[in-house]
Amino acid sequence: MQTNSQTAEDTGLGAQAHIGRKMRKITPDLWDEIGGIFEIAIATGQPVLLHRVEGATVSPAGERRVFMTDCHPVRIGNGILAIGAIFHDITEQTEMQAERCRVMLELQHRNKNILSNVLALGRRARRDAGPAVGVLDILAMWIKARSNTQKLLTQENWYAANIYALIRPELTDIYGPERVHLAGPQLQLNARAVVALAVAVYELATNGAKYDVFSQGSGNVARTWMRIEYGVDERVVFRWTETCGPKVAGQLGGGFGSQMIASTITRSFLGAIEMNWRSEGLLVEISIPYEAFRET
């Protein structure tokens, strides 16, 4: 066997060390696939082009690589003296293609969920006793929140997003760091958790702007979170604490918004939510199993 410098790098042997050695001894993990191609080229006397093979080479050790292979018989007179093979390493292209497919499937799945949720909200709105305009405002709010969330997740290939990147645009960037205090550990949230928390944050911020803490110039909000262990149960606890605002009305979005948040937290994550309408401002505590936020 003879080879060039690139193949020598893949096999971990010098180019001269390949001379006279059989390929099954040099790349045993690839030989099961390559050997069949060689046999076809010998039997038919015709080249075998663009055949995909996958296996481990010596270098990098234990790493599986993907090659596109062309094999062709080398003739002298009427006989076949040898088989020539060209290997194109397409590992990176293959991984990129797989990632694109994963993202597209994820986008299809998320868009399907969005439409399902919009339809569910529409049905819920028809049953709600509140004013139709208020229900439509909440529906518009929810769609806008989902739009912002999709933009964030698209930037991260629908894999995961940082909690600060999720919360800051909806709170600190709008109302200013002097009115919004964020504190908590860095958390990477999976796509499902990002969507759910975005709805809750946007609803609380919108309610605060209309009725409570952000409706006047003096109100402040502390948005904090922490990981807490309860024996074998590890949870993430979020707190929304309003201070120095007007006296709260005791409702969140006419009841519809609070029901939407509670439904998302309890049904999607088996979490719990408590709302305390204090005279100094709304206090919301959301508790969700930590496992629900893990990257998937």
Secondary structure, 3 states (H helix, E strand, C coil): CCCCHHHHHHHCCCHHHHCCCCHHHHCHHHHHHHHHHHHHHHHHCCCEEEEEEEEECCCCCCCEEEEEEEEEEEEECCEEEEEEEEEEECHHHHHHHHHHHHHHHHHHHHHHHHHHHHHHHHHHHHHCCCCHHHHHHHHHHHHHHHHHHHHHHHHCCCCEEEHHHHHHHHCHHHHCCCCEEEECCCCEEEHHHHHHHHHHHHHHHHHHHHCCCCCCCCCEEEEEEEEEEECCEEEEEEEEEEECCCCCCCCCHHHHHHHHHHHHHHHHHCCEEEEEEECCEEEEEEEEEHHHHCCC
